[in-house]
């Protein structure tokens, strides 16, 4: 298991001489990328904090220079000051000067697109209103009913076996199924699309091909929903008064799906891992001193789904935490580093559950607009899993769990568990199709009587399943 020398759980030891915190590039700047740095990110953050304070110069792929914001207060300042730090990547000086290679892995992340994520001012207001207004039309009650239905079907798929990989069998599938249904994507396409999204962001040899798959699904969705609108996110974007073009709609659907799916997968897996491995965490839940929503916030503090967001550029020469930043410099939001800033968390062993001032969902004009649906998927899905499978336990030693990723995000490769096999029964005459199986009608139905029946209201203090 890859564990930082100084991590959010409070584990702290002196890094050895070959620690990534000591690995530098030209001009003595430390590289944020590469296997060594990515294996021990928190050790690197703390070394950078000691050397430079709340804002540190670093090197990205190709040894392209950038600034990493480490302070909690300074991160909020960057995210809340679009007049100083723009989201428009066309301002990046290194790119304009030809210092970014054509095959740089940074380009898919920062290349400008007609997206709300790359806009400021009036353009941002127009696009943001389309996204937020459309998201607000998604029924919270209906969403939780779909989450419960899909969670039950996934549990039924592996429940009779007495063992499962909660990453591949649950955490990766549930967000894909729920988000695709809410977006207006046919159920039989959901798991295939989810796999393409995961491959696309993994940087694998087939990532470009997977991205093309995702783009085609979105273009086809826009064409279909333009002809036959429904009660879904895609249709509401198309019909919004902001008058988004077909390309803008497709790009926002793609961006929303990718951002939501990847973060919710990590949130579900990270929370389940903490339940299965952290006795103090389990004890707080068992004793009723921490609710499931609170537990999600603890994970968002300690293990945010995104560690670094490289989407801000200085509009003009400015100063931040004593550092002289030039116009066009990349200034990266350090979510993970800011969440362990000693200024706000001097003792990382002290629980902060219930405190939502973490940076996981951003702040300012670009604060994540889909955080409510993301939290609902994680909360309701985990609730349903633990209620139906109360005796979950790891089927491998904790130190056999592996975390991999990049300088931007990290996640588990698997989460194998065992439990008492469930007796899965079907009601006579109503066999449930396997998750992802083709349905008679490829177009998701409106939220009418055809929608799954009412689900129980998610509970807040219900952790009797932990008292074992």
C-alpha positions in Angstrom: 0.0 0.0 0.0 1.3 3.4 -0.9 1.2 5.6 2.2 2.5 9.2 2.5 5.1 9.8 5.2 2.9 12.7 6.4 -0.7 12.0 5.6 -4.2 13.2 6.6 -4.6 10.5 9.2 -1.7 12.0 11.2 0.9 9.4 10.3 4.2 11.3 10.2 7.8 10.0 9.8 10.9 11.6 8.5 11.2 11.1 4.7 14.2 9.1 3.6 16.9 10.7 1.4 15.4 9.2 -1.8 11.9 10.5 -0.9 10.2 12.4 -3.7 10.3 15.5 -1.6 14.0 15.5 -2.5 13.6 14.9 -6.2 14.2 18.1 -8.1 14.4 19.3 -11.7 16.3 22.1 -13.3 16.9 25.3 -11.3 16.3 23.3 -8.1 12.6 23.2 -8.5 10.8 20.1 -7.4 8.8 18.0 -9.9 5.1 17.4 -9.1 4.9 14.6 -11.6 6.6 11.2 -11.9 6.3 7.9 -10.0 8.3 9.0 -7.0 6.5 12.3 -6.4 3.1 10.7 -7.1 3.8 7.9 -4.7 4.4 10.2 -1.8 2.3 13.4 -2.5 1.8 14.5 1.1 5.4 14.2 1.9 6.1 16.5 -1.1 3.5 19.0 -0.1 5.0 19.3 3.4 8.5 19.7 2.0 7.3 22.4 -0.4 5.5 24.1 2.5 8.7 24.1 4.6 10.8 25.5 1.7 8.4 28.1 0.2 5.4 28.7 2.5 1.8 28.7 1.3 2.7 29.0 -2.5 5.5 27.0 -4.1 7.1 26.9 -7.5 7.0 23.4 -9.1 7.6 21.7 -12.4 5.0 19.8 -14.4 5.4 17.3 -17.3 8.2 18.4 -19.6 9.6 20.5 -16.7 7.1 23.3 -17.4 7.0 25.7 -14.4 3.9 26.4 -12.4 2.8 27.5 -9.0 1.2 25.1 -6.5 -1.0 26.8 -3.8 -0.6 24.9 -0.5 -2.4 27.2 2.0 -6.1 26.8 2.7 -6.7 30.6 2.8 -4.6 31.2 -0.3 -6.5 28.6 -2.3 -9.7 30.3 -1.4 -8.2 33.6 -2.5 -7.3 32.1 -5.9 -10.7 30.5 -6.5 -12.6 33.5 -5.4 -10.7 36.2 -7.4 -11.3 35.7 -11.2 -10.2 39.3 -11.8 -6.7 38.1 -10.7 -6.7 34.4 -11.6 -8.6 33.5 -14.7 -9.9 30.1 -15.7 -9.3 30.8 -19.4 -6.3 28.7 -20.4 -5.6 30.8 -23.4 -3.8 33.1 -21.0 -1.1 30.5 -20.2 2.2 32.1 -21.1 4.2 28.9 -21.3 1.8 27.5 -24.0 1.9 30.8 -25.9 5.7 30.7 -25.9 5.9 27.2 -27.2 7.3 25.6 -24.0 4.6 22.9 -23.8 5.3 19.9 -26.1 2.6 18.9 -28.6 2.3 15.5 -27.0 2.3 16.8 -23.4 -0.2 15.1 -21.1 -1.2 18.5 -19.9 -2.9 19.5 -23.1 -6.0 17.3 -22.8 -6.6 18.9 -19.3 -5.9 22.6 -20.1 -6.7 23.1 -23.8 -9.4 25.7 -24.0 -12.9 24.5 -24.8 -16.3 26.2 -24.9 -17.0 25.1 -21.3 -18.1 26.9 -18.1 -14.8 25.6 -16.6 -12.7 27.8 -18.9 -14.9 30.9 -18.8 -15.1 34.0 -16.7 -17.3 37.1 -16.6 -20.4 37.3 -18.8 -19.5 34.1 -20.7 -19.2 32.2 -17.5 -22.5 33.6 -16.2 -24.3 32.5 -19.4 -22.9 28.9 -19.3 -23.1 28.5 -15.6 -26.8 29.5 -15.5 -27.6 26.8 -18.1 -25.8 24.1 -16.0 -27.1 25.1 -12.6 -30.7 25.7 -13.8 -30.7 22.3 -15.5 -29.2 20.5 -12.5 -31.8 22.1 -10.2 -34.6 20.6 -12.3 -33.3 17.1 -11.5 -35.6 15.7 -8.8 -33.7 14.9 -5.6 -36.4 12.3 -4.6 -36.4 10.7 -8.0 -32.6 10.5 -8.0 -32.5 8.8 -4.6 -35.0 6.2 -5.8 -32.8 5.5 -8.8 -29.7 5.2 -6.6 -31.5 2.7 -4.4 -32.8 0.7 -7.4 -29.4 0.5 -9.0 -27.6 -0.2 -5.7 -29.9 -3.1 -5.0 -29.4 -4.5 -8.5 -25.6 -4.3 -8.1 -25.7 -5.9 -4.7 -28.0 -8.7 -6.1 -25.4 -9.4 -8.8 -22.6 -10.2 -6.3 -24.5 -10.8 -3.0 -25.0 -14.6 -3.4 -21.3 -15.1 -3.9 -20.2 -14.0 -0.4 -17.3 -11.9 -1.8 -16.9 -8.9 -4.1 -14.6 -6.2 -5.2 -16.4 -3.1 -4.0 -14.4 -0.9 -6.4 -15.2 -2.7 -9.7 -18.5 -4.3 -8.6 -20.0 -1.3 -6.9 -18.2 2.1 -6.7 -17.4 2.2 -10.4 -20.8 1.1 -11.6 -23.3 2.9 -9.4 -22.3 6.5 -10.4 -22.3 5.5 -14.1 -25.8 4.0 -13.9 -27.3 6.9 -12.0 -25.7 9.8 -13.8 -26.4 8.3 -17.2 -30.1 7.9 -16.3 -30.3 11.5 -15.1 -28.5 12.7 -18.2 -30.9 10.9 -20.5 -28.4 8.2 -21.7 -29.9 4.7 -22.3 -29.2 2.3 -19.5 -27.6 -0.3 -21.7 -25.0 2.2 -22.6 -24.2 3.3 -19.0 -21.6 0.7 -18.0 -19.8 0.8 -21.4 -19.7 4.6 -21.2 -18.5 4.5 -17.6 -15.6 2.2 -18.6 -14.7 4.5 -21.5 -14.6 7.5 -19.1 -12.3 5.7 -16.6 -10.0 4.6 -19.4 -10.0 8.1 -20.9 -8.8 9.8 -17.7 -6.3 7.0 -16.9 -3.8 8.0 -19.5 -3.7 4.5 -21.0 -2.7 3.7 -24.6 -6.4 3.6 -25.5 -7.3 6.8 -23.7 -7.8 8.8 -27.0 -10.0 6.1 -28.5 -12.1 6.0 -25.3 -12.4 9.8 -25.4 -13.7 9.5 -29.0 -16.3 7.0 -27.7 -17.5 9.4 -25.1 -17.7 12.3 -27.5 -19.7 10.3 -30.0 -22.2 9.2 -27.3 -22.7 12.9 -26.3 -23.1 14.1 -29.9 -25.7 11.3 -30.5 -27.4 12.2 -27.3 -27.7 15.8 -28.3 -29.1 14.9 -31.7 -31.7 12.5 -30.2 -32.8 14.8 -27.4 -33.1 17.8 -29.8 -35.6 15.7 -31.8 -37.2 14.0 -28.8 -36.7 15.9 -25.5 -37.4 14.3 -22.2 -37.2 15.0 -18.4 -33.4 14.9 -18.2 -30.3 17.0 -17.9 -29.4 16.9 -21.7 -32.9 18.0 -22.7 -32.9 20.9 -20.2 -29.5 22.1 -21.4 -30.7 22.0 -25.0 -33.9 24.0 -24.1 -32.3 26.5 -21.8 -32.9 30.2 -22.4 -29.1 30.7 -22.7 -29.3 29.3 -26.2 -26.4 26.9 -26.0 -25.1 25.6 -29.3 -25.2 21.8 -30.0 -21.4 21.8 -29.5 -21.7 23.6 -26.2 -24.3 21.2 -24.9 -22.3 18.1 -25.9 -19.1 19.5 -24.3 -20.9 20.3 -21.1 -22.5 16.9 -21.0 -19.1 15.3 -21.5 -17.4 17.5 -18.9 -20.1 17.0 -16.3 -20.2 13.3 -16.8 -16.4 12.9 -16.6 -15.9 15.2 -13.6 -18.8 13.7 -11.6 -18.1 10.1 -12.3 -14.4 10.2 -11.5 -14.9 12.1 -8.2 -17.9 10.1 -7.0 -16.1 6.8 -7.6 -13.2 7.9 -5.4 -15.5 9.2 -2.8 -17.5 6.0 -2.5 -14.4 3.8 -2.5 -12.5 6.1 -0.1 -15.4 6.1 2.4 -15.8 2.3 2.3 -12.1 1.9 2.7 -12.2 4.1 5.8 -15.1 2.1 7.2 -13.3 -1.1 6.7 -9.9 -0.1 8.0 -10.2 2.7 10.5 -11.5 1.6 13.9 -11.8 5.2 15.2 -13.9 6.1 12.1 -16.1 3.0 12.6 -16.4 3.8 16.3 -17.7 7.3 15.6 -20.3 5.9 13.3 -21.3 3.1 15.6 -21.6 5.4 18.6 -23.8 7.8 16.7 -21.4 10.7 17.0 -20.9 10.9 13.3 -23.6 10.5 10.6 -22.9 9.2 7.1 -23.1 12.7 5.5 -20.5 13.8 8.2 -18.3 10.8 7.4 -18.3 11.9 3.7 -16.9 15.3 4.7 -14.2 13.6 6.8 -13.1 11.7 3.7 -13.3 14.9 1.6 -11.0 16.5 4.1 -8.5 13.6 4.3 -8.7 12.0 0.9 -10.3 14.4 -1.6 -11.1 12.8 -5.0 -9.1 15.5 -6.7 -5.8 16.6 -5.2 -4.7 19.3 -7.6 -6.8 21.4 -10.1 -4.5 23.0 -12.7 -7.0 25.5 -14.2 -6.1 29.0 -13.0 -3.7 31.6 -14.7 -2.6 35.0 -13.4 -4.3 37.8 -15.3 -1.6 40.2 -14.4 1.6 40.5 -12.4 0.5 39.9 -8.8 1.7 38.7 -5.4 0.3 35.7 -3.5 1.7 34.7 -0.1 4.8 36.7 -0.8 5.5 35.1 -4.1 5.9 37.3 -7.2 3.7 35.8 -9.9 3.9 36.9 -13.5 1.0 37.4 -15.8 0.2 34.2 -17.6 1.7 31.9 -14.9 -0.2 28.8 -14.1 -1.5 28.9 -10.5 -2.8 25.5 -9.4 -5.4 24.9 -6.7 -3.9 22.5 -4.2 -7.0 20.9 -2.7 -5.3 18.0 -0.8 -2.4 20.3 0.4 -4.8 23.0 1.5 -6.9 20.5 3.4 -4.0 19.7 5.6 -2.7 23.2 6.0 -1.3 23.5 9.6 -2.9 26.9 9.9 -6.3 25.4 10.0 -5.5 21.8 11.0 -2.6 21.8 13.4 -3.5 18.3 14.6 -4.5 16.0 11.8 -5.6 13.3 14.3 -8.5 15.5 15.4 -11.8 14.7 13.6 -13.3 17.4 11.4 -16.5 15.6 10.4 -19.4 17.9 10.0 -17.1 20.7 8.9 -17.7 21.5 5.2 -15.0 24.2 4.8 -12.8 21.7 3.0 -11.7 22.5 -0.6 -13.0 19.3 -2.3 -15.8 21.1 -4.1 -13.9 24.3 -4.8 -15.1 27.8 -4.0 -16.0 31.0 -5.7 -17.7 31.3 -9.2 -16.4 27.9 -10.3 -17.6 25.9 -7.2 -18.8 22.5 -8.3 -22.4 22.8 -9.4 -23.0 19.0 -9.2 -21.9 18.4 -5.6 -25.4 17.6 -4.3 -26.1 14.8 -6.8 -22.6 13.5 -6.2 -23.1 13.4 -2.4 -26.5 11.8 -2.9 -25.0 8.9 -4.9 -22.3 8.3 -2.4 -24.5 8.7 0.7 -27.5 6.7 -0.5 -25.4 4.0 -2.2 -23.2 3.4 0.8 -26.3 3.4 3.1 -28.0 0.7 1.0 -24.8 -1.4 0.8 -24.1 -1.4 4.5 -27.8 -2.0 5.4 -28.0 -5.1 3.2 -24.5 -6.4 3.8 -23.8 -5.6 7.5 -20.8 -7.9 8.0 -18.5 -6.6 5.3 -14.8 -7.1 6.0 -11.6 -6.9 3.9 -10.6 -10.2 2.4 -6.9 -9.1 2.2 -4.6 -7.5 4.6 -4.9 -3.7 4.8 -1.3 -3.2 3.6 -2.2 -5.1 0.4 -4.5 -2.4 -0.8 -2.9 -0.4 -3.5 -3.4 3.3 -4.3 -2.3 4.6 -7.7 -2.9 7.7 -9.8 -1.3 10.9 -10.9 -0.3 14.2 -9.5 -3.9 15.3 -9.9 -5.8 12.4 -8.4 -5.2 9.0 -6.7 -7.5 6.1 -6.0 -7.7 2.4 -5.0 -7.0 -0.3 -7.6 -9.4 -2.7 -5.8 -11.3 -3.1 -2.5 -11.9 -6.9 -2.0 -14.3 -7.9 0.7 -16.0 -11.0 2.1 -19.4 -11.3 3.8 -22.1 -13.8 4.6 -23.7 -14.7 1.2 -27.1 -13.1 0.6 -30.2 -15.0 -0.4 -31.3 -13.0 -3.4 -34.9 -13.6 -4.3 -37.0 -12.2 -7.2 -40.7 -11.5 -7.0 -42.7 -14.0 -9.1 -43.3 -12.7 -12.6 -41.0 -9.7 -12.3 -37.4 -10.9 -13.0 -34.9 -8.0 -12.8 -32.6 -7.7 -15.8 -28.9 -7.7 -15.1 -27.4 -4.3 -14.7 -26.5 -2.9 -18.1 -28.8 -5.3 -20.0 -30.7 -3.9 -22.9 -34.1 -2.6 -22.1 -37.1 -2.8 -24.5 -37.0 1.0 -24.8 -33.6 2.6 -25.1 -34.9 6.0 -24.1 -35.2 6.4 -20.3 -38.7 7.0 -19.2 -40.0 10.1 -17.6 -40.5 10.1 -13.8 -44.0 8.8 -13.8 -45.6 5.6 -12.6 -43.0 3.7 -14.6 -40.3 4.9 -12.3 -39.2 2.5 -9.6 -41.3 2.5 -6.5 -40.6 4.7 -3.4 -37.5 3.9 -1.5 -37.0 4.3 2.2 -35.8 7.7 3.3 -32.0 7.7 3.9 -31.2 7.4 7.5 -28.9 9.6 9.5 -28.0 7.7 12.6 -28.5 4.1 11.8 -25.2 2.3 12.3 -26.4 -0.7 14.1 -24.7 -2.8 11.4 -21.4 -1.6 12.9 -22.0 -3.0 16.3 -20.4 -6.4 15.7 
